[in-house]
Amino acid sequence: TIEFTGALHATVVKQVRLKNPSSKTLMYNAILVGRDADDFSLPKGNTVTIAPKRQTSINVEFTSRFLRPAEAMLLMISKTVGGIDGATLAFSLKSEVKHIEPADILKCRSPCYEL
């Protein structure tokens, strides 16, 4: 589970590190699915290539629109490269709004009631 914590309307970025222990290049197609998948994004695109014996990181961004927790899944589906398939990976994405920053403060005077 990857947890995104921040203020309402703030953008939070988390990194997912992927390692390739094999001697062949691995390629993944990343897909965001679930109830709140539209609130999450992959700014560097949906395709991830990992060189042999190397690691790479992908950024996952979340922008909160509501006070309720958001949930989605990040699926990493392997593409065949040179006859090699990687395992399909699934990550649970969850958010929590910790505080709210006011957009603006207005001062006004008004009578409480009129006779």
ChimeraX commands (.cxc) that place a marker at each C-alpha (Angstrom):
marker #1 position 0.00,0.00,0.00 radius 0.5
marker #1 position 1.24,3.47,-0.94 radius 0.5
marker #1 position -0.21,6.22,1.24 radius 0.5
marker #1 position -0.63,9.81,0.06 radius 0.5
marker #1 position -1.07,12.28,2.94 radius 0.5
marker #1 position -1.44,16.03,2.58 radius 0.5
marker #1 position -3.66,19.08,2.50 radius 0.5
marker #1 position -6.92,19.40,0.58 radius 0.5
marker #1 position -6.24,20.34,-3.09 radius 0.5
marker #1 position -2.50,19.74,-2.65 radius 0.5
marker #1 position -0.52,17.49,-4.99 radius 0.5
marker #1 position 1.48,14.71,-3.33 radius 0.5
marker #1 position 4.13,12.76,-5.25 radius 0.5
marker #1 position 5.36,9.28,-4.26 radius 0.5
marker #1 position 8.00,7.14,-5.95 radius 0.5
marker #1 position 7.71,3.44,-6.66 radius 0.5
marker #1 position 11.07,1.71,-7.12 radius 0.5
marker #1 position 11.18,-1.28,-9.46 radius 0.5
marker #1 position 14.17,-3.63,-9.67 radius 0.5
marker #1 position 15.11,-5.98,-12.50 radius 0.5
marker #1 position 17.23,-8.89,-11.19 radius 0.5
marker #1 position 17.26,-10.70,-14.55 radius 0.5
marker #1 position 19.76,-10.41,-17.40 radius 0.5
marker #1 position 17.05,-9.30,-19.86 radius 0.5
marker #1 position 15.27,-5.96,-20.25 radius 0.5
marker #1 position 11.81,-5.77,-18.65 radius 0.5
marker #1 position 9.03,-3.53,-19.92 radius 0.5
marker #1 position 5.82,-2.66,-18.07 radius 0.5
marker #1 position 2.61,-0.88,-18.96 radius 0.5
marker #1 position 1.22,1.03,-15.94 radius 0.5
marker #1 position -2.55,1.34,-15.50 radius 0.5
marker #1 position -4.48,3.19,-12.78 radius 0.5
marker #1 position -7.84,1.58,-11.98 radius 0.5
marker #1 position -10.48,1.99,-9.30 radius 0.5
marker #1 position -13.07,4.35,-7.90 radius 0.5
marker #1 position -10.72,7.35,-7.64 radius 0.5
marker #1 position -8.22,6.52,-10.39 radius 0.5
marker #1 position -8.81,9.94,-12.01 radius 0.5
marker #1 position -7.26,11.66,-8.98 radius 0.5
marker #1 position -3.97,9.78,-9.45 radius 0.5
marker #1 position -1.61,10.24,-12.39 radius 0.5
marker #1 position 1.67,9.04,-13.85 radius 0.5
marker #1 position 3.42,12.24,-15.03 radius 0.5
marker #1 position 6.20,10.46,-16.95 radius 0.5
marker #1 position 3.82,8.26,-18.95 radius 0.5
marker #1 position 2.47,4.72,-18.77 radius 0.5
marker #1 position 5.44,2.76,-20.12 radius 0.5
marker #1 position 8.36,1.75,-17.90 radius 0.5
marker #1 position 11.54,0.06,-19.16 radius 0.5
marker #1 position 14.00,-1.49,-16.71 radius 0.5
marker #1 position 17.46,-2.40,-17.98 radius 0.5
marker #1 position 19.04,-5.74,-16.93 radius 0.5
marker #1 position 20.37,-5.80,-13.35 radius 0.5
marker #1 position 19.15,-2.21,-12.84 radius 0.5
marker #1 position 16.37,-0.40,-11.03 radius 0.5
marker #1 position 14.15,2.54,-11.89 radius 0.5
marker #1 position 11.60,4.71,-10.11 radius 0.5
marker #1 position 8.24,5.90,-11.33 radius 0.5
marker #1 position 6.41,8.88,-9.88 radius 0.5
marker #1 position 2.76,8.63,-8.89 radius 0.5
marker #1 position 0.96,11.93,-8.27 radius 0.5
marker #1 position -2.22,12.46,-6.29 radius 0.5
marker #1 position -4.28,15.65,-6.07 radius 0.5
marker #1 position -7.03,15.58,-3.45 radius 0.5
marker #1 position -10.43,16.98,-4.43 radius 0.5
marker #1 position -12.54,15.69,-1.53 radius 0.5
marker #1 position -12.18,15.17,2.22 radius 0.5
marker #1 position -13.02,11.48,1.99 radius 0.5
marker #1 position -10.13,9.03,1.45 radius 0.5
marker #1 position -9.40,8.17,-2.18 radius 0.5
marker #1 position -8.54,4.63,-3.29 radius 0.5
marker #1 position -7.17,3.18,-6.51 radius 0.5
marker #1 position -4.86,0.45,-7.78 radius 0.5
marker #1 position -1.65,0.81,-9.78 radius 0.5
marker #1 position -1.26,-2.24,-12.03 radius 0.5
marker #1 position 2.09,-2.89,-13.70 radius 0.5
marker #1 position 1.47,-5.32,-16.56 radius 0.5
marker #1 position 4.52,-6.83,-18.23 radius 0.5
marker #1 position 5.10,-6.53,-21.96 radius 0.5
marker #1 position 7.04,-9.29,-23.69 radius 0.5
marker #1 position 10.57,-8.21,-24.67 radius 0.5
marker #1 position 12.81,-10.83,-26.25 radius 0.5
marker #1 position 10.61,-13.66,-24.96 radius 0.5
marker #1 position 10.87,-12.49,-21.32 radius 0.5
marker #1 position 7.79,-11.65,-19.26 radius 0.5
marker #1 position 7.93,-10.03,-15.84 radius 0.5
marker #1 position 5.43,-10.68,-13.08 radius 0.5
marker #1 position 2.33,-8.49,-12.96 radius 0.5
marker #1 position 2.62,-6.08,-10.03 radius 0.5
marker #1 position -0.27,-4.48,-8.10 radius 0.5
marker #1 position -0.01,-1.57,-5.67 radius 0.5
marker #1 position -2.85,-0.24,-3.54 radius 0.5
marker #1 position -3.03,3.58,-3.51 radius 0.5
marker #1 position -4.77,5.32,-0.60 radius 0.5
marker #1 position -5.03,8.95,0.44 radius 0.5
marker #1 position -5.79,10.89,3.58 radius 0.5
marker #1 position -6.43,14.63,3.92 radius 0.5
marker #1 position -4.67,15.81,7.08 radius 0.5
marker #1 position -5.51,19.52,7.01 radius 0.5
marker #1 position -7.31,22.21,5.03 radius 0.5
marker #1 position -5.72,25.47,3.96 radius 0.5
marker #1 position -8.23,28.31,3.45 radius 0.5
marker #1 position -8.35,29.68,-0.08 radius 0.5
marker #1 position -9.20,33.15,1.21 radius 0.5
marker #1 position -10.54,34.93,4.31 radius 0.5
marker #1 position -13.37,37.43,4.01 radius 0.5
marker #1 position -14.46,39.85,6.74 radius 0.5
marker #1 position -17.99,41.18,6.72 radius 0.5
marker #1 position -20.38,42.88,9.13 radius 0.5
marker #1 position -24.04,42.12,9.25 radius 0.5
marker #1 position -26.83,42.48,11.81 radius 0.5
marker #1 position -27.86,39.20,13.37 radius 0.5
marker #1 position -31.55,40.03,12.85 radius 0.5
marker #1 position -33.92,42.85,12.02 radius 0.5
marker #1 position -37.19,43.66,13.71 radius 0.5
marker link #1:1,2 radius 0.2
marker link #1:2,3 radius 0.2
marker link #1:3,4 radius 0.2
marker link #1:4,5 radius 0.2
marker link #1:5,6 radius 0.2
marker link #1:6,7 radius 0.2
marker link #1:7,8 radius 0.2
marker link #1:8,9 radius 0.2
marker link #1:9,10 radius 0.2
marker link #1:10,11 radius 0.2
marker link #1:11,12 radius 0.2
marker link #1:12,13 radius 0.2
marker link #1:13,14 radius 0.2
marker link #1:14,15 radius 0.2
marker link #1:15,16 radius 0.2
marker link #1:16,17 radius 0.2
marker link #1:17,18 radius 0.2
marker link #1:18,19 radius 0.2
marker link #1:19,20 radius 0.2
marker link #1:20,21 radius 0.2
marker link #1:21,22 radius 0.2
marker link #1:22,23 radius 0.2
marker link #1:23,24 radius 0.2
marker link #1:24,25 radius 0.2
marker link #1:25,26 radius 0.2
marker link #1:26,27 radius 0.2
marker link #1:27,28 radius 0.2
marker link #1:28,29 radius 0.2
marker link #1:29,30 radius 0.2
marker link #1:30,31 radius 0.2
marker link #1:31,32 radius 0.2
marker link #1:32,33 radius 0.2
marker link #1:33,34 radius 0.2
marker link #1:34,35 radius 0.2
marker link #1:35,36 radius 0.2
marker link #1:36,37 radius 0.2
marker link #1:37,38 radius 0.2
marker link #1:38,39 radius 0.2
marker link #1:39,40 radius 0.2
marker link #1:40,41 radius 0.2
marker link #1:41,42 radius 0.2
marker link #1:42,43 radius 0.2
marker link #1:43,44 radius 0.2
marker link #1:44,45 radius 0.2
marker link #1:45,46 radius 0.2
marker link #1:46,47 radius 0.2
marker link #1:47,48 radius 0.2
marker link #1:48,49 radius 0.2
marker link #1:49,50 radius 0.2
marker link #1:50,51 radius 0.2
marker link #1:51,52 radius 0.2
marker link #1:52,53 radius 0.2
marker link #1:53,54 radius 0.2
marker link #1:54,55 radius 0.2
marker link #1:55,56 radius 0.2
marker link #1:56,57 radius 0.2
marker link #1:57,58 radius 0.2
marker link #1:58,59 radius 0.2
marker link #1:59,60 radius 0.2
marker link #1:60,61 radius 0.2
marker link #1:61,62 radius 0.2
marker link #1:62,63 radius 0.2
marker link #1:63,64 radius 0.2
marker link #1:64,65 radius 0.2
marker link #1:65,66 radius 0.2
marker link #1:66,67 radius 0.2
marker link #1:67,68 radius 0.2
marker link #1:68,69 radius 0.2
marker link #1:69,70 radius 0.2
marker link #1:70,71 radius 0.2
marker link #1:71,72 radius 0.2
marker link #1:72,73 radius 0.2
marker link #1:73,74 radius 0.2
marker link #1:74,75 radius 0.2
marker link #1:75,76 radius 0.2
marker link #1:76,77 radius 0.2
marker link #1:77,78 radius 0.2
marker link #1:78,79 radius 0.2
marker link #1:79,80 radius 0.2
marker link #1:80,81 radius 0.2
marker link #1:81,82 radius 0.2
marker link #1:82,83 radius 0.2
marker link #1:83,84 radius 0.2
marker link #1:84,85 radius 0.2
marker link #1:85,86 radius 0.2
marker link #1:86,87 radius 0.2
marker link #1:87,88 radius 0.2
marker link #1:88,89 radius 0.2
marker link #1:89,90 radius 0.2
marker link #1:90,91 radius 0.2
marker link #1:91,92 radius 0.2
marker link #1:92,93 radius 0.2
marker link #1:93,94 radius 0.2
marker link #1:94,95 radius 0.2
marker link #1:95,96 radius 0.2
marker link #1:96,97 radius 0.2
marker link #1:97,98 radius 0.2
marker link #1:98,99 radius 0.2
marker link #1:99,100 radius 0.2
marker link #1:100,101 radius 0.2
marker link #1:101,102 radius 0.2
marker link #1:102,103 radius 0.2
marker link #1:103,104 radius 0.2
marker link #1:104,105 radius 0.2
marker link #1:105,106 radius 0.2
marker link #1:106,107 radius 0.2
marker link #1:107,108 radius 0.2
marker link #1:108,109 radius 0.2
marker link #1:109,110 radius 0.2
marker link #1:110,111 radius 0.2
marker link #1:111,112 radius 0.2
marker link #1:112,113 radius 0.2
marker link #1:113,114 radius 0.2
marker link #1:114,115 radius 0.2
view
